Amino acid sequence: MKLVVAIVHPEDAGALVDALTDKDFRVTRLHSQGGFLKQSHATILAGVEEAQVDDVIATIRETCHARSQFINPMPPIMEPGEFYMPYPVEVTFGGATVFVMDVARYERI
């Protein structure tokens, strides 16, 4: 038995949960927040047999997509007589971060 933990963008989470449940996987969705960009994420948990891990990861690849966004790296600096406006920086975020862990014991009650 394996536990698949996928941290995904909230815009992808609903579609991912639907896609996994359509394939008869039992999933749990948790709200989480990442350190980078301080944005919310969704953490999807799925307990599956070892032979099903590749199917779950393939579904995650099909459903979750990376995005680009422009952010200001720091607030504008204003000194007397000076004005510095930092240029926005393009960052890529989204997609999924996936962990697969061994499960020592599993009981469905």
Summary of the structure (lengths in Angstrom):
residues: 109
radius of gyration: 18.9
end to end distance: 16.2
largest distance: 69.2
contacts: 264
relative contact order: 0.29
helix: 25%
strand: 44%
